[in-house]
Amino acid sequence: MANIIELFTIGFAGKSAERFFTLLMENGVRRGIFFAAGAISGKKMFAPGKSML
């Protein structure tokens, strides 16, 4: 029998990094994968001047 994996997506436009990660934690997210089409994001408002790592 195959394992079932639930997959969800979330956008981050207009959210601070703090708000984004708080939403994930509040909803029980334990693992995440960052996926972007390009190496440079135009979403400067996401983490202005700060690294997410």
N, C-alpha and C positions, 0 to 999 in steps of 0.2 A: 504494500500500500504506500502511495506517495505521501510525502510530507506536504502540508498546505502552508504556504507563506502568504501572510497578509502584507500588502504593499500600499503605502499611502504617499501622497505628495504634499508639499507645503511650499508656498511662495514666501519670499522674504521682502519683496518690494515695500518700502515705506515703514519697515520695522527696524528697530535698533537690534544689534546683535543680542543684547540682554533680553529684549522682549521675545525674539525668535527662539532662543534657547530655553527661556522660561516656559513658553508655550509647549515646546517639545517635552520638557520634564513634567509639566502639569498633566500632560496627557499620556504619561507612562512610556514614552519612547525610550528604548534602551540602546538602540543602535541606529546609525544613520549613514547615509552615503551622500556625499556632495557630488553633484553632476552638473557640469556647465559645458556649453558648446564651445566656448573659447576660454583661453587662459586669463583673459582680462575682463573683468566685469564692469559694466557701466553703472552698476548699483552702488555709487559712492556713499549713499546715505546709509547703507547697511552697517558699515563699521568705520565711520570717519576717523582716519588717523590711527586706528587700532587694529592689531592683528586678532583674528578670531582664535588662533591657536595658543 
